[in-house]
Amino acid sequence: MNGPSGRMLGLFAGGGDFPRHLLEALTKAGHAVCVVGFRGETDPRLLRRAAKSFCGSVGEYGKMIEFLRAAGVREALMAGYVRHTHIYRKPRMDSLTSRIFSGLLDRRADTLLTAAALRLKAAGITLVSAMPYLKSLIPERGTLTRRAPTPEEWKDIEFGRGMAQRIAGLDIGQTVCVRDLAVVAVEALEGTDEAVLRGGRIARGKLVVVKVAKPRQDFRFDVPVVGVATVDCLRRARATAMAVEAGRTILLDRPEVVRRADRAGIALVAV
């Protein structure tokens, strides 16, 4: 059954807090939501809050699409992380998933997700961006915490921003960790939080972290997200500042993120 003023939407929900925020926004907008979860990634509580739900392994994409079609879904969204390292664990794949993988030129995130979106469209379901539903979570340009970056931190931010845009353009990652105008860690398959912790072990303090969107970011998937867990990693890594891209980043639980950053003395800015 559709929502009172909306329609039935599908939500591919991975790990993290992002899917919860998006489900709340979609429901508030009057839509009923069918959630597709991933075993070992998706919070089970999220599945219980959906109008309908299905939870499968990363190799069951065909079953996921059939579930959405049977529910009458014609538009779907993606939110949350599904660890890219699953591709090295040789998951059991249904026939559709096997065909997708056999046709890939490489296994970069963009390549995989674009192929998944095309298969979804072939089944009559359009993948759409979550950004229009989350405008209140997208920070504008400016300092978000009480403390602004120092002149030295600003130098690292500007340097790191250029480096981050380069690696993002190559679909390697979206985050770099910098100290004294040197890149000490680059995000790859492990994700932002692990990259920050690795950067902290190398830099041993005074770390500056920069996270950007890709130059040609497809906001239907892989949206840059920062939340409470990220700030906790910054504190553990003894980072002193973090910059995110204004207008192109989702900031979850902003009051709590800012409170924890302020308490740790971390300058958080949108540039």
C-alpha positions as CSV (number, residue, x, y, z in Angstrom):
1,M,0.0,0.0,0.0
2,N,1.3,3.4,-0.9
3,G,1.7,6.2,1.5
4,P,-1.1,8.8,1.9
5,S,0.4,11.3,-0.5
6,G,3.3,9.3,-2.0
7,R,4.1,6.1,-3.7
8,M,5.9,2.9,-3.0
9,L,9.7,3.4,-3.2
10,G,12.5,0.9,-2.9
11,L,15.6,1.5,-0.7
12,F,18.8,-0.5,-1.0
13,A,20.0,-0.1,2.6
14,G,23.6,-0.9,3.5
15,G,25.4,-0.3,6.8
16,G,25.7,2.8,8.9
17,D,23.2,5.5,10.0
18,F,22.6,6.9,6.5
19,P,19.8,4.4,5.6
20,R,17.9,5.2,8.8
21,H,17.9,9.0,8.1
22,L,16.8,8.4,4.5
23,L,14.0,6.0,5.5
24,E,12.8,8.6,8.0
25,A,12.8,11.4,5.3
26,L,11.0,9.2,2.8
27,T,8.4,8.2,5.3
28,K,7.9,11.8,6.4
29,A,7.4,12.8,2.7
30,G,4.5,10.4,2.6
31,H,6.0,7.4,0.8
32,A,5.8,3.8,1.7
33,V,9.3,2.1,1.5
34,C,10.3,-1.4,0.6
35,V,13.8,-2.0,2.1
36,V,16.3,-4.3,0.6
37,G,19.0,-5.2,3.1
38,F,22.3,-6.9,2.9
39,R,23.2,-9.7,5.3
40,G,25.9,-8.6,7.7
41,E,25.6,-5.0,6.8
42,T,22.0,-3.7,7.3
43,D,20.7,-2.9,10.8
44,P,17.9,-5.5,11.4
45,R,15.8,-2.8,13.1
46,L,15.6,-0.9,9.8
47,L,14.0,-3.9,8.1
48,R,11.3,-4.0,10.7
49,R,10.4,-0.4,10.2
50,A,9.8,-0.8,6.4
51,A,6.5,-1.3,4.7
52,K,8.0,-4.5,3.3
53,S,11.6,-5.9,3.5
54,F,13.9,-8.4,2.1
55,C,17.4,-9.2,3.3
56,G,19.9,-11.1,1.2
57,S,23.5,-11.6,0.4
58,V,25.5,-9.4,-1.9
59,G,25.2,-12.2,-4.5
60,E,21.4,-12.2,-4.6
61,Y,20.8,-9.1,-6.7
62,G,18.4,-10.9,-8.9
63,K,16.2,-11.8,-5.9
64,M,16.3,-8.3,-4.7
65,I,15.1,-6.9,-8.0
66,E,12.3,-9.5,-8.1
67,F,11.2,-8.5,-4.6
68,L,11.0,-4.8,-5.6
69,R,9.1,-5.6,-8.8
70,A,6.6,-7.8,-6.9
71,A,6.0,-4.9,-4.5
72,G,5.2,-2.5,-7.3
73,V,8.3,-0.4,-6.9
74,R,9.2,1.8,-9.9
75,E,11.8,4.1,-8.3
76,A,14.5,3.1,-5.8
77,L,17.3,4.7,-3.8
78,M,20.6,3.6,-2.3
79,A,22.0,4.5,1.1
80,G,24.7,3.1,3.4
81,Y,27.8,1.1,2.8
82,V,28.3,-2.4,1.5
83,R,31.9,-3.3,2.0
84,H,33.6,-3.6,-1.4
85,T,35.8,-6.3,0.1
86,H,32.9,-8.7,-0.4
87,I,34.1,-9.2,-3.9
88,Y,37.2,-11.0,-2.6
89,R,35.2,-13.4,-0.5
90,K,33.7,-15.1,-3.5
91,P,30.0,-14.9,-2.5
92,R,27.6,-17.3,-4.0
93,M,25.9,-15.4,-6.9
94,D,22.5,-15.9,-8.5
95,S,22.4,-15.8,-12.3
96,L,21.8,-12.1,-12.7
97,T,24.6,-11.2,-10.3
98,S,26.9,-13.6,-12.2
99,R,26.1,-11.9,-15.5
100,I,26.8,-8.5,-14.1
101,F,30.2,-9.5,-12.8
102,S,31.1,-11.3,-16.0
103,G,30.4,-8.2,-18.1
104,L,32.5,-5.8,-16.0
105,L,35.6,-4.1,-17.4
106,D,36.9,-3.6,-13.9
107,R,35.6,-3.8,-10.3
108,R,35.8,-0.2,-9.2
109,A,32.8,1.0,-7.1
110,D,31.5,3.2,-9.9
111,T,31.7,0.4,-12.4
112,L,29.8,-2.0,-10.2
113,L,27.1,0.5,-9.2
114,T,26.6,1.7,-12.7
115,A,26.1,-1.8,-13.9
116,A,23.7,-2.5,-11.1
117,A,21.7,0.6,-11.9
118,L,21.4,-0.4,-15.6
119,R,20.1,-3.9,-14.6
120,L,17.6,-2.2,-12.3
121,K,16.4,0.0,-15.2
122,A,16.1,-3.0,-17.5
123,A,13.7,-4.4,-14.9
124,G,11.5,-1.3,-15.0
125,I,12.9,0.4,-11.8
126,T,14.7,3.7,-12.0
127,L,17.4,4.5,-9.5
128,V,17.1,8.1,-8.2
129,S,19.2,10.3,-5.9
130,A,18.5,10.7,-2.2
131,M,19.8,14.3,-2.1
132,P,16.4,16.0,-2.7
133,Y,15.0,14.3,0.4
134,L,17.9,15.3,2.6
135,K,18.4,19.0,2.0
136,S,18.4,19.8,5.7
137,L,21.5,17.5,6.1
138,I,23.7,19.1,3.5
139,P,26.0,21.8,5.0
140,E,26.6,25.1,3.4
141,R,30.0,26.7,3.2
142,G,31.4,27.8,6.5
143,T,32.8,26.7,9.9
144,L,30.5,24.3,11.6
145,T,32.3,24.1,15.0
146,R,33.2,26.8,17.6
147,R,36.8,26.7,16.5
148,A,37.9,27.6,13.0
149,P,41.0,26.0,11.4
150,T,44.3,27.7,12.2
151,P,46.3,29.2,9.3
152,E,48.5,26.0,9.2
153,E,45.4,23.8,9.1
154,W,43.9,25.8,6.3
155,K,47.1,25.2,4.3
156,D,46.7,21.5,4.8
157,I,43.0,21.7,3.9
158,E,43.7,23.5,0.6
159,F,46.5,21.1,-0.2
160,G,44.5,18.1,0.8
161,R,41.4,19.2,-1.2
162,G,43.3,19.2,-4.4
163,M,44.8,15.8,-3.7
164,A,41.4,14.4,-2.7
165,Q,39.8,15.6,-5.9
166,R,42.4,13.8,-7.9
167,I,42.0,10.4,-6.2
168,A,38.2,10.8,-6.2
169,G,38.4,11.4,-10.0
170,L,40.2,8.1,-10.4
171,D,37.5,6.4,-8.2
172,I,40.1,5.3,-5.7
173,G,38.6,7.0,-2.6
174,Q,37.2,10.3,-1.5
175,T,39.3,11.1,1.6
176,V,42.9,12.0,2.2
177,C,44.8,12.6,5.5
178,V,47.4,15.3,5.6
179,R,50.1,16.6,7.9
180,D,52.4,19.5,7.1
181,L,51.5,19.5,3.4
182,A,52.2,15.8,2.9
183,V,49.6,13.1,2.2
184,V,50.0,10.4,4.9
185,A,47.0,8.2,4.1
186,V,44.6,7.8,1.1
187,E,41.2,6.1,1.4
188,A,40.7,3.0,-0.8
189,L,38.5,0.0,-0.2
190,E,38.6,0.2,3.6
191,G,36.5,3.3,3.8
192,T,36.9,6.7,5.4
193,D,37.0,5.7,9.1
194,E,39.7,3.1,8.6
195,A,41.8,5.5,6.4
196,V,41.6,8.2,9.2
197,L,42.8,5.7,11.8
198,R,45.6,4.6,9.6
199,G,46.5,8.2,9.0
200,G,46.6,8.8,12.7
201,R,49.0,6.0,13.3
202,I,51.4,7.4,10.7
203,A,51.1,11.1,11.5
204,R,51.0,10.7,15.3
205,G,48.8,13.8,15.8
206,K,48.1,17.1,14.1
207,L,46.2,15.2,11.3
208,V,44.0,17.1,8.9
209,V,41.3,15.1,7.0
210,V,39.7,16.2,3.8
211,K,36.7,14.4,2.2
212,V,35.2,15.4,-1.2
213,A,32.7,14.2,-3.7
214,K,34.0,12.9,-7.0
215,P,34.3,15.5,-9.8
216,R,31.5,13.8,-11.7
217,Q,29.8,12.3,-8.7
218,D,26.7,10.3,-9.4
219,F,24.5,11.1,-6.4
220,R,22.3,8.1,-7.0
221,F,24.9,6.2,-5.1
222,D,28.1,6.6,-3.1
223,V,27.1,9.9,-1.5
224,P,29.8,11.4,0.7
225,V,28.6,11.0,4.3
226,V,30.0,12.1,7.7
227,G,28.5,11.2,11.0
228,V,29.2,10.6,14.7
229,A,31.4,7.5,14.0
230,T,33.6,9.7,11.7
231,V,34.2,12.2,14.5
232,D,35.0,9.5,16.9
233,C,37.7,8.2,14.5
234,L,39.1,11.7,14.1
235,R,39.4,11.9,17.9
236,R,41.1,8.5,18.1
237,A,43.5,9.5,15.3
238,R,44.3,12.8,17.1
239,A,43.1,14.8,14.1
240,T,42.8,18.5,14.6
241,A,40.6,19.5,11.6
242,M,38.3,18.0,9.0
243,A,37.0,19.7,5.8
244,V,34.0,18.4,3.8
245,E,32.6,19.6,0.5
246,A,29.8,22.2,1.0
247,G,26.6,21.3,-0.9
248,R,27.8,17.8,-1.8
249,T,28.1,16.0,1.6
250,I,25.5,14.5,3.9
251,L,26.1,15.4,7.5
252,L,24.2,13.0,9.8
253,D,23.2,13.9,13.4
254,R,24.8,17.4,13.0
255,P,24.2,18.6,16.6
256,E,25.9,15.6,18.0
257,V,28.7,15.6,15.4
258,V,29.4,19.3,16.3
259,R,29.2,18.7,20.0
260,R,31.7,15.9,19.9
261,A,34.0,17.8,17.6
262,D,33.9,20.8,19.9
263,R,34.6,18.6,22.9
264,A,37.7,17.1,21.1
265,G,38.9,20.5,19.9
266,I,38.5,19.5,16.2
267,A,37.7,22.2,13.7
268,L,35.0,21.1,11.2
269,V,34.4,23.1,8.1
270,A,32.5,22.9,4.8
271,V,34.4,24.3,1.9
